[in-house]
């Protein structure tokens, strides 16, 4: 959990430095992975949840973390610039 939390902190710091949305998704993804890795034990041993429910909650956190990391690979960094940019029509014939 410690290594995942350190990666999340560094990803967040990179997001603040670069204002790159990809780094924010990576940071939150690793945070969810790190927290999810210990949630099952906490819910089962401390809060006395059923083992199935505790496992389902842990799996949900891990799945969301992996999904965010995967999404960070596909998200574009300059969404505002590409949305307002006019298409290049210089190659079209009149």
DSSP file (Angstrom, degrees, kcal/mol; ACC not computed):
  #  RESIDUE AA STRUCTURE BP1 BP2  ACC     N-H-->O    O-->H-N    N-H-->O    O-->H-N    TCO  KAPPA ALPHA  PHI   PSI    X-CA   Y-CA   Z-CA
    1    1 A X     >        0   0    0      0, 0.0     4,-2.3     0, 0.0     5,-0.2   0.000 360.0 360.0 360.0 -34.8    0.0    0.0    0.0
    2    2 A X  H  >  +     0   0    0      2,-0.2     4,-2.3     1,-0.2     5,-0.2   0.916 360.0  47.7 -64.5 -43.7    2.9    2.4    0.8
    3    3 A X  H  > S+     0   0    0      1,-0.2     4,-2.3     2,-0.2    -1,-0.2   0.917 112.4  49.7 -65.5 -42.1    4.4    2.1   -2.7
    4    4 A X  H  > S+     0   0    0      1,-0.2     4,-2.2     2,-0.2    -1,-0.2   0.891 110.8  50.1 -62.0 -39.6    1.0    2.7   -4.4
    5    5 A X  H  X S+     0   0    0     -4,-2.3     4,-2.3     2,-0.2    -1,-0.2   0.886 109.6  51.0 -66.6 -38.4    0.4    5.7   -2.2
    6    6 A X  H  X S+     0   0    0     -4,-2.3     4,-2.5     2,-0.2    -2,-0.2   0.896 110.1  49.5 -65.4 -39.5    3.8    7.1   -3.1
    7    7 A X  H  X S+     0   0    0     -4,-2.3     4,-2.5     2,-0.2    -2,-0.2   0.906 110.8  50.8 -63.8 -40.6    3.1    6.7   -6.8
    8    8 A X  H  X S+     0   0    0     -4,-2.2     4,-2.2     2,-0.2    -2,-0.2   0.907 110.7  48.5 -63.4 -41.9   -0.3    8.4   -6.3
    9    9 A X  H  X S+     0   0    0     -4,-2.3     4,-2.5     2,-0.2    -2,-0.2   0.929 113.0  46.9 -64.5 -45.4    1.4   11.3   -4.5
   10   10 A X  H  X S+     0   0    0     -4,-2.5     4,-2.2     1,-0.2    -2,-0.2   0.882 111.4  52.1 -65.5 -37.3    4.0   11.7   -7.2
   11   11 A X  H  X S+     0   0    0     -4,-2.5     4,-2.0     2,-0.2    -1,-0.2   0.895 110.5  48.1 -63.9 -39.5    1.3   11.5   -9.9
   12   12 A X  H  X S+     0   0    0     -4,-2.2     4,-2.4     2,-0.2    -2,-0.2   0.900 110.5  51.1 -67.7 -40.6   -0.7   14.2   -8.2
   13   13 A X  H  X S+     0   0    0     -4,-2.5     4,-2.1     1,-0.2    -2,-0.2   0.889 110.0  50.1 -63.1 -38.2    2.4   16.4   -7.9
   14   14 A X  H  X S+     0   0    0     -4,-2.2     4,-3.0     2,-0.2     5,-0.3   0.878 108.3  53.5 -66.5 -37.1    3.1   15.9  -11.6
   15   15 A X  H  X S+     0   0    0     -4,-2.0     4,-2.4     1,-0.2     5,-0.3   0.929 110.4  46.3 -62.0 -44.7   -0.5   16.8  -12.4
   16   16 A X  H  < S+     0   0    0     -4,-2.4    -2,-0.2     2,-0.2    -1,-0.2   0.881 117.1  44.6 -64.9 -37.3   -0.1   20.1  -10.4
   17   17 A X  H  < S+     0   0    0     -4,-2.1    -2,-0.2    -5,-0.2    -1,-0.2   0.917 129.3  23.3 -73.3 -44.0    3.2   20.8  -12.1
   18   18 A X  H  < S-     0   0    0     -4,-3.0    -2,-0.2    -5,-0.2    -3,-0.2   0.570  90.1-135.9-100.3 -12.1    2.2   20.0  -15.7
   19   19 A X     <  +     0   0    0     -4,-2.4     2,-0.6    -5,-0.3    -4,-0.1   0.907  50.2 155.1  47.8  48.1   -1.6   20.4  -15.5
   20   20 A X    >>  -     0   0    0     -5,-0.3     4,-1.1    -6,-0.3     3,-0.8  -0.916  42.0-151.6-106.9 119.3   -1.9   17.2  -17.4
   21   21 A X  H 3> S+     0   0    0     -2,-0.6     4,-2.0    56,-0.3     5,-0.2   0.802  92.8  66.4 -62.0 -29.3   -5.2   15.3  -16.9
   22   22 A X  H 3> S+     0   0    0      1,-0.2     4,-2.2     2,-0.2    -1,-0.2   0.906  98.9  51.2 -58.2 -42.0   -3.5   12.0  -17.6
   23   23 A X  H <> S+     0   0    0     -3,-0.8     4,-2.5     1,-0.2    -1,-0.2   0.845 106.9  53.7 -67.4 -32.8   -1.4   12.3  -14.5
   24   24 A X  H  X S+     0   0    0     -4,-1.1     4,-2.5     2,-0.2     5,-0.2   0.919 109.0  48.4 -66.7 -42.3   -4.5   13.0  -12.4
   25   25 A X  H  X S+     0   0    0     -4,-2.0     4,-2.3     1,-0.2    -2,-0.2   0.891 112.6  48.9 -64.3 -39.0   -6.1    9.8  -13.6
   26   26 A X  H  X S+     0   0    0     -4,-2.2     4,-2.6     2,-0.2     5,-0.2   0.922 111.4  50.0 -64.4 -43.8   -3.0    7.8  -12.9
   27   27 A X  H  X S+     0   0    0     -4,-2.5     4,-1.9     1,-0.2    -2,-0.2   0.934 114.3  42.8 -62.3 -47.5   -2.7    9.3   -9.4
   28   28 A X  H  X S+     0   0    0     -4,-2.5     4,-2.5     2,-0.2    -1,-0.2   0.880 113.0  54.7 -67.4 -36.9   -6.4    8.5   -8.5
   29   29 A X  H  X S+     0   0    0     -4,-2.3     4,-2.2    -5,-0.2    -2,-0.2   0.933 110.5  44.1 -61.7 -47.1   -6.1    5.1  -10.1
   30   30 A X  H  X S+     0   0    0     -4,-2.6     4,-2.5     2,-0.2    -1,-0.2   0.844 111.3  55.0 -68.2 -32.5   -3.1    4.1   -8.0
   31   31 A X  H  X S+     0   0    0     -4,-1.9     4,-2.7    -5,-0.2     5,-0.3   0.934 109.5  46.6 -64.2 -44.7   -4.7    5.5   -4.9
   32   32 A X  H  X S+     0   0    0     -4,-2.5     4,-2.6     1,-0.2    -2,-0.2   0.891 112.6  50.6 -64.4 -38.6   -7.8    3.3   -5.5
   33   33 A X  H  X S+     0   0    0     -4,-2.2     4,-1.3     2,-0.2    -1,-0.2   0.917 112.8  46.4 -62.4 -43.1   -5.6    0.3   -6.2
   34   34 A X  H  X S+     0   0    0     -4,-2.5     4,-0.5     2,-0.2    -2,-0.2   0.924 116.8  42.1 -67.7 -45.2   -3.6    1.0   -2.9
   35   35 A X  H >X S+     0   0    0     -4,-2.7     3,-1.2     1,-0.2     4,-1.1   0.909 112.3  55.3 -68.1 -41.7   -6.7    1.5   -0.8
   36   36 A X  H 3X S+     0   0    0     -4,-2.6     4,-0.7    -5,-0.3    -1,-0.2   0.781  96.3  66.4 -62.5 -27.0   -8.5   -1.4   -2.4
   37   37 A X  H 3< S+     0   0    0     -4,-1.3    -1,-0.3     1,-0.2     4,-0.2   0.753 112.7  30.2 -69.5 -22.2   -5.7   -3.8   -1.6
   38   38 A X  H <X S+     0   0    0     -3,-1.2     4,-1.7    -4,-0.5    -1,-0.2   0.496  97.1  87.6-111.4  -6.3   -6.4   -3.5    2.2
   39   39 A X  H  X S+     0   0    0     -4,-1.1     4,-3.2     1,-0.2     5,-0.3   0.878  81.8  59.1 -63.8 -37.8  -10.1   -2.8    2.2
   40   40 A X  H  X S+     0   0    0     -4,-0.7     4,-2.4     1,-0.2     5,-0.3   0.924 107.7  46.1 -59.9 -44.2  -11.1   -6.4    2.3
   41   41 A X  H  >>S+     0   0    0      2,-0.2     4,-2.6    -4,-0.2     5,-0.7   0.893 114.1  48.2 -64.3 -40.2   -9.3   -7.1    5.5
   42   42 A X  I  X>S+     0   0    0     -4,-1.7     5,-2.0     3,-0.2     4,-1.3   0.942 114.9  44.2 -66.4 -47.1  -10.6   -4.0    7.1
   43   43 A X  I  <5S+     0   0    0     -4,-3.2     6,-3.0     3,-0.2    -2,-0.2   0.882 121.7  39.3 -66.3 -37.1  -14.2   -4.7    6.1
   44   44 A X  I  <5S+     0   0    0     -4,-2.4     4,-0.3    -5,-0.3    -2,-0.2   0.951 127.0  28.7 -78.9 -50.3  -14.0   -8.4    7.1
   45   45 A X  I  <5S+     0   0    0     -4,-2.6    -3,-0.2    -5,-0.3    -2,-0.1   0.901 131.9  28.5 -80.8 -42.4  -11.9   -8.3   10.3
   46   46 A X  I  <<S+     0   0    0     -4,-1.3    -3,-0.2    -5,-0.7    -4,-0.1   0.919 131.5  30.6 -88.8 -47.4  -12.7   -4.9   11.8
   47   47 A X  S   <S-     0   0    0     -5,-2.0    -3,-0.2     2,-0.0    -4,-0.1   0.502  98.1-130.1 -94.5  -3.9  -16.2   -4.1   10.5
   48   48 A X        +     0   0    0     -4,-0.3    -4,-0.2    -6,-0.3    -3,-0.1   0.850  44.6 164.4  58.9  41.0  -17.4   -7.8   10.4
   49   49 A X        -     0   0    0     -6,-3.0    -1,-0.2     1,-0.1     2,-0.1  -0.453  49.4 -88.5 -75.6 159.7  -18.8   -7.7    6.9
   50   50 A X     >  -     0   0    0      1,-0.1     4,-2.7    -2,-0.1     5,-0.2  -0.415  37.1-118.5 -64.0 147.7  -19.5  -10.9    5.1
   51   51 A X  H  > S+     0   0    0      1,-0.2     4,-2.2     2,-0.2     5,-0.2   0.855 113.9  53.4 -61.6 -34.8  -16.5  -12.2    3.3
   52   52 A X  H  > S+     0   0    0      2,-0.2     4,-2.1     1,-0.2    -1,-0.2   0.932 111.4  44.5 -64.5 -45.6  -18.3  -12.0   -0.1
   53   53 A X  H  > S+     0   0    0      2,-0.2     4,-2.3     1,-0.2    -2,-0.2   0.902 113.3  50.5 -66.9 -41.7  -19.3   -8.4    0.5
   54   54 A X  H  X S+     0   0    0     -4,-2.7     4,-2.1     1,-0.2    -1,-0.2   0.907 112.3  47.7 -62.8 -41.1  -15.9   -7.4    1.7
   55   55 A X  H  X S+     0   0    0     -4,-2.2     4,-2.5    -5,-0.2    -1,-0.2   0.866 109.9  52.6 -67.1 -36.3  -14.3   -9.0   -1.4
   56   56 A X  H  X S+     0   0    0     -4,-2.1     4,-2.1     2,-0.2    -2,-0.2   0.904 109.6  48.1 -66.7 -40.9  -16.8   -7.3   -3.7
   57   57 A X  H  X S+     0   0    0     -4,-2.3     4,-2.0     2,-0.2    -2,-0.2   0.921 113.1  48.3 -64.7 -44.0  -16.0   -3.9   -2.3
   58   58 A X  H  X S+     0   0    0     -4,-2.1     4,-2.2     1,-0.2    -2,-0.2   0.908 111.6  49.7 -62.7 -42.7  -12.3   -4.6   -2.6
   59   59 A X  H  X S+     0   0    0     -4,-2.5     4,-2.7     1,-0.2    -1,-0.2   0.869 108.1  54.0 -64.9 -37.4  -12.7   -5.8   -6.2
   60   60 A X  H  X S+     0   0    0     -4,-2.1     4,-2.4     2,-0.2    -1,-0.2   0.923 109.5  47.2 -63.0 -44.7  -14.7   -2.7   -7.1
   61   61 A X  H  X S+     0   0    0     -4,-2.0     4,-2.2     2,-0.2    -2,-0.2   0.925 114.6  46.3 -62.9 -44.9  -12.0   -0.4   -5.8
   62   62 A X  H  X S+     0   0    0     -4,-2.2     4,-2.5     2,-0.2     5,-0.2   0.910 112.6  50.1 -65.5 -41.9   -9.3   -2.3   -7.7
   63   63 A X  H  X S+     0   0    0     -4,-2.7     4,-2.4     1,-0.2    -2,-0.2   0.906 111.2  48.6 -64.1 -41.7  -11.3   -2.4  -10.9
   64   64 A X  H  X S+     0   0    0     -4,-2.4     4,-2.2     2,-0.2    -1,-0.2   0.898 111.2  51.0 -64.4 -39.6  -12.0    1.3  -10.8
   65   65 A X  H  X S+     0   0    0     -4,-2.2     4,-2.1     2,-0.2    -2,-0.2   0.927 112.0  45.5 -62.9 -45.6   -8.3    2.0  -10.2
   66   66 A X  H  X S+     0   0    0     -4,-2.5     4,-2.6     1,-0.2    -2,-0.2   0.892 111.3  53.7 -65.1 -39.3   -7.3   -0.1  -13.1
   67   67 A X  H  X S+     0   0    0     -4,-2.4     4,-2.6     1,-0.2    -2,-0.2   0.897 109.0  48.6 -63.0 -40.2  -10.0    1.5  -15.3
   68   68 A X  H  X S+     0   0    0     -4,-2.2     4,-2.0     2,-0.2    -1,-0.2   0.897 111.6  48.9 -67.4 -39.4   -8.7    5.0  -14.5
   69   69 A X  H  X S+     0   0    0     -4,-2.1     4,-0.7     2,-0.2    -2,-0.2   0.922 113.4  47.3 -65.3 -42.4   -5.1    4.0  -15.2
   70   70 A X  H >X S+     0   0    0     -4,-2.6     3,-1.0     1,-0.2     4,-0.6   0.908 110.3  52.6 -63.6 -41.8   -6.2    2.4  -18.5
   71   71 A X  H >X S+     0   0    0     -4,-2.6     4,-1.8     1,-0.3     3,-1.4   0.862 100.1  62.8 -61.9 -35.8   -8.3    5.6  -19.3
   72   72 A X  H 3< S+     0   0    0     -4,-2.0    -1,-0.3     1,-0.3    -2,-0.2   0.754  97.0  59.0 -63.5 -22.2   -5.2    7.7  -18.7
   73   73 A X  H << S+     0   0    0     -3,-1.0    -1,-0.3    -4,-0.7    -2,-0.2   0.742 114.8  34.5 -74.7 -22.7   -3.6    6.0  -21.6
   74   74 A X  H << S+     0   0    0     -3,-1.4    -2,-0.2    -4,-0.6    -1,-0.2   0.611  90.4 103.3-109.4 -16.2   -6.3    7.1  -24.0
   75   75 A X     <  -     0   0    0     -4,-1.8     2,-0.2     1,-0.1   -53,-0.1  -0.438  69.8-124.5 -72.1 142.1   -7.4   10.5  -22.8
   76   76 A X        -     0   0    0      1,-0.1     3,-0.4    -2,-0.1   -55,-0.1  -0.584   8.1-142.5 -84.3 150.9   -6.1   13.5  -24.8
   77   77 A X  S    S+     0   0    0      1,-0.2     2,-0.6    -2,-0.2   -56,-0.3   0.824  92.5  45.9 -84.6 -31.5   -4.1   16.1  -23.0
   78   78 A X     >  +     0   0    0      1,-0.2     4,-1.8     2,-0.1    -1,-0.2  -0.603  61.9 151.2-112.9  70.4   -5.4   19.2  -24.9
   79   79 A X  H  > S+     0   0    0     -2,-0.6     4,-1.3    -3,-0.4    -1,-0.2   0.852  73.6  50.4 -70.8 -33.6   -9.2   18.7  -25.0
   80   80 A X  H  > S+     0   0    0     -3,-0.2     4,-1.3     2,-0.2    -1,-0.2   0.880 110.3  49.4 -72.8 -36.6  -10.0   22.4  -25.1
   81   81 A X  H  > S+     0   0    0      1,-0.2     4,-1.0     2,-0.2    -2,-0.2   0.901 112.3  46.3 -69.9 -41.1   -7.6   23.2  -27.9
   82   82 A X  H  < S+     0   0    0     -4,-1.8    -1,-0.2     1,-0.2    -2,-0.2   0.799 109.6  55.2 -73.3 -26.9   -8.8   20.4  -30.2
   83   83 A X  H  < S+     0   0    0     -4,-1.3    -1,-0.2     1,-0.2    -2,-0.2   0.841 115.6  36.6 -74.4 -31.9  -12.5   21.2  -29.6
   84   84 A X  H  < S+     0   0    0     -4,-1.3     2,-0.2    -5,-0.1    -1,-0.2   0.537  92.4 108.3 -97.1  -8.0  -12.1   24.8  -30.6
   85   85 A X     <  -     0   0    0     -4,-1.0     2,-0.2    -5,-0.1    -4,-0.0  -0.512  69.0-127.5 -74.6 134.2   -9.6   24.2  -33.4
   86   86 A X        -     0   0    0     -2,-0.2    -1,-0.1     1,-0.1    -2,-0.1  -0.570  28.9-106.7 -80.2 142.7  -11.0   24.7  -36.9
   87   87 A X        -     0   0    0     -2,-0.2     2,-0.7     1,-0.1    -1,-0.1  -0.362  33.3-107.7 -68.6 149.8  -10.4   21.8  -39.4
   88   88 A X        +     0   0    0      1,-0.1     3,-0.2     2,-0.0    -1,-0.1  -0.690  43.4 167.3 -80.5 113.5   -7.8   22.3  -42.1
   89   89 A X    >   +     0   0    0     -2,-0.7     3,-1.2     1,-0.1    -1,-0.1   0.192  44.4 105.7-111.1  14.4   -9.7   22.7  -45.4
   90   90 A X  T 3  S+     0   0    0      1,-0.3    -1,-0.1     3,-0.0    -2,-0.0   0.730  77.5  55.7 -69.3 -21.1   -6.8   23.9  -47.5
   91   91 A X  T 3  S+     0   0    0     -3,-0.2    -1,-0.3     2,-0.1     2,-0.2   0.541  85.1 104.0 -87.7  -6.7   -6.6   20.6  -49.3
   92   92 A X  S <  S-     0   0    0     -3,-1.2     2,-0.3     1,-0.1    -3,-0.0  -0.487  71.3-124.0 -78.2 145.5  -10.2   20.5  -50.4
   93   93 A X              0   0    0     -2,-0.2    -1,-0.1     1,-0.1    -2,-0.1  -0.653 360.0 360.0 -86.3 143.9  -11.0   21.3  -54.1
   94   94 A X              0   0    0     -2,-0.3    -1,-0.1     0, 0.0    -2,-0.0   0.449 360.0 360.0 -87.0 360.0  -13.5   24.1  -54.9
